[in-house]
Every structure is written in C-alpha cells, then in structure tokens.
Amino acid sequence: MIRLIEDASDSITLEIDSLEDCRQFAFRLAEMLSGRLPCVVGLTGTLGAGKTQWTKFFAEALGANPLDVSSPTFVLIHPLATDPPVYHIDAYRIGDSDEFLELGVEELFELPAITIIEWADLFPECMPKETLWVHLEAPDAIGTQRRMTVQNVQAFPGLRERLLSVD
C-alpha cells in the first residue's frame, strides 16, 4: 500500500509497504517523466535504502530488462536500453565536483533522455535547477517498507496530482 505522509509546498512524502508498491511508484513516475525531456532524477538515501532497486523498476517501466540494471558503482555510467534512453550514474565513489563534471554529466543533462544519479546529493551544486529529487529511507533495513520524499515537484507540472493519485 502507498500512503501519503506529507504534502508540502514543493515536496511529497509517501510511505510504501512492499517491493510491488515501490515498482508501482517507479512506473508511475517513469510514465510522467518520459514525456518531459531532458530530465534529471537525483536519488538520495542511505546504503541499502533501495536506490538501485527503484532504478530497476523505473527502467523496466520504459522497456529495460531489469536484470540489465545494476549498481554502476565501478563503471559509473550505465546507458540503459529504454525508450526514452536512461543514463544511470552512481556518484558514490566520485571524489569531488570536478571529477563528477569530468564524467560529461553536463552533456547528459541536455540529451533527450532521463539521467538518474544515485548519491546526487554529494554534488548538489552540479545538478540542474530542474532536478527531481527522490529521497529513499528504510526505517527497517531488513523489511520492505520505505519512505520516499519527492522534492522540487513544482518544476514538474502535473506531477503532484499524479503522485497524489497513488492509492
């Protein structure tokens, strides 16, 4: 079950109970964002919060085989076979803003694609103003319940209504 926890001026916090709920949420967001390109999603949260799993669901919604989606910790950027294209980036092991920019992210941010960046909060100064931030929290590390806060909702017309229609 997906429950609304908080609806603030520029953020929405939802609580989900299962992987299927997480999948439903990612599919709904993928559907909305696929029509708004270029798009950047900054994923934040602690280790094990589900950032890569959420990305698998998101990419699956756009046609990827979820088995082809893994944490890009060592390759850093994974282009995914989706429509529209998705670029999955893991910034966890990147040392500083210069190294992050050297990956060519600014060029990716301009492509007609969706760029998903895990650990984007390590380099907020490098992120576009229109980044949609998705923060995942795992109150119980061994359970499937998650709290998701979506920030910068106002930059995405219609997204608030779509997220609030989640049941």
Secondary structure as UniProt FT lines:
FT   STRAND          2..7
FT   STRAND          11..16
FT   HELIX           19..33
FT   TURN            34..35
FT   STRAND          39..45
FT   TURN            47..48
FT   HELIX           51..61
FT   TURN            62..63
FT   HELIX           66..68
FT   TURN            73..75
FT   STRAND          77..80
FT   STRAND          86..90
FT   TURN            92..93
FT   HELIX           97..102
FT   TURN            103..104
FT   HELIX           105..108
FT   TURN            109..110
FT   STRAND          114..118
FT   HELIX           120..122
FT   HELIX           124..126
FT   TURN            129..130
FT   STRAND          132..137
FT   TURN            141..142
FT   STRAND          146..151
FT   HELIX           153..155
FT   TURN            157..158
FT   HELIX           159..164
//
